[in-house]
Amino acid sequence: MPAEHPLADAVDNLVYEPVQVRDHGIDLTVSAVYEVAAPGRLDFGGDELTDADLEPVPTELESPHDEYGWWHLEGGQYVIQHNEFLTDLEGAAQLQPRNELLARGGSHPSMQVRDHLPLIPLTVADGGLRIKENARVSTLVPIGADAQ
């Protein structure tokens, strides 16, 4: 495990550090999946800014002995939340979907993050996708002069 990774001290609440911290970046895990139940509002001045109503998607155990459940997602749009959060990040980092997510018909936008990990939209292809609780779905990589 590369404990000296430039982002290691800026990410807190890792599920299992030896697997998540890698040479090229830090894998982030999903803690919740939501469906948008009612629309949010976005205006020019911010006086009418309103959050969307989000409904959690429940997990299902595939076996009575399972410790973690699975989200059974149909094709469409969702919103995900990570287990991890940022602390003391200097500058910006790039958040991107893991190749394993992309190869299985899921995607989320790549973006620069600075002081927090926002809720992010997740797109699932028409065939659907199953995601296990705490699955690694994103990777946080350094950008600029800090990149290895």
N, C-alpha and C positions, 0 to 999 in steps of 0.2 A: 504494500500500500504506500503510495507516495504521499506521506504526511506533510511534506513540504510543498504541496501543491499551492499555487498562489491564491486560490480561492478557499482553501480548507478552513481558514479562520473566519471566513465571512458567511459560512452556511451553518445554521444550527438545526438541531432536531433531526439529524440523519437517522434513518431506520437501521442501517447496518453499514457502518463506515467502510469496512474492508472491501465491500463489493461496490459501493457507490463512488468512492474517491479513486479516480483512475488518472493515468498520465495526461490524457487530453482534456479532462474536465470532471465535473461532479454530476453524477446521475441523480435526478430528483424523482420522488415517488408520489403517486396519487393517493390522496386521503379521502376525497369526496368527489362524486360526480353529480351534477345537477341538470335538470331540465328547466328551461325558461317557461314559467307558468303564466306570466303576464309581462308585457313589455316595459322596459325602462324608457326614460325620456332624456333627450339631449338637446339643449338649445344653445343659442349663441352666447348669451350673457351668463348663464349658469343659474338664473333664478328659477328655472323650471326643470332642473336636473333631478332625475328620480332614478333610483336603482330598479332593475328588473326584479320581479318576484321569482325566486329560484326554489324549486322543489327538489329535495334530495332523491336520487335514484337509489332504491334499496339494493343490497347485495343478496346473493343466494348462496348457501352452502351447497357444494356439489356432493359432499358426503357428510354424514352426521359427525364424523370425527375431525372434520376440517376446522382449523383455527381461524382461517380467513375466508371470506366469501368472494364471490365474483359479481361484477356488474355485467349483465347481459344487455348489451346495447344494440338496438336496431340502427339501421342507417339513418343519419340525420345529424343535428347539431346539439351539442351539450356544452356544459361549462365544467371545468375541473379545478380542483384546489390541490396544492401540494402539501405534503407533511412538513417539509422543510421551510425555513424562512431565513431571510438575509439579516446579518448583523455586521455592522462596521465594514461594509463593502466600499473600497476606495475606487472611485471612478465607476465605470459601467462594465457589465458583463453581458454576454450573449446567451439568451435562453433559446434552445432549439429542440424540436422533437427528436427522440432517439430513432435511429434507423430501424430498430425492431418494431416500433410503433408504426412507422411509415410502411414497412414491408407487410403489415397485417391489415392495411386499409384504414388506419387512423392517422390523423394529423392535427397539429396545432400550429399557429403562426410562430415564426421566429421573431424575437424582439430583443432589444436592449433593455436591461433592468438595472436599477441603481440602488434603491433603498428598500424595496419590497418585491415579493413575488405576487403579481396580481392573479385574480381568477382569470382563466384563459379559455377561449372557445376551443372545443374539440370537435373535429369533423370525423364522422364515421361513414365509411362507404356503404352502399346499398346492401351488401351481404351481411352487415352487422359485425360486431366485435365483442369479444369477452375480455374483460380486464380484471385481474385479481387485485384485491386490496393490497396496497403498498407496492404495486408494480412500478418499475422504473419506466417512466414515460418521456422524460425530458432530460436534457443535458445542459448544464451551465458551463460555459467556456469563457476563458479570459479573452479580452480583445485589446487591441492597441499594443503598447509597449510591454504589458504584462503577459502577453500570449507566449506560450512555450512552443 
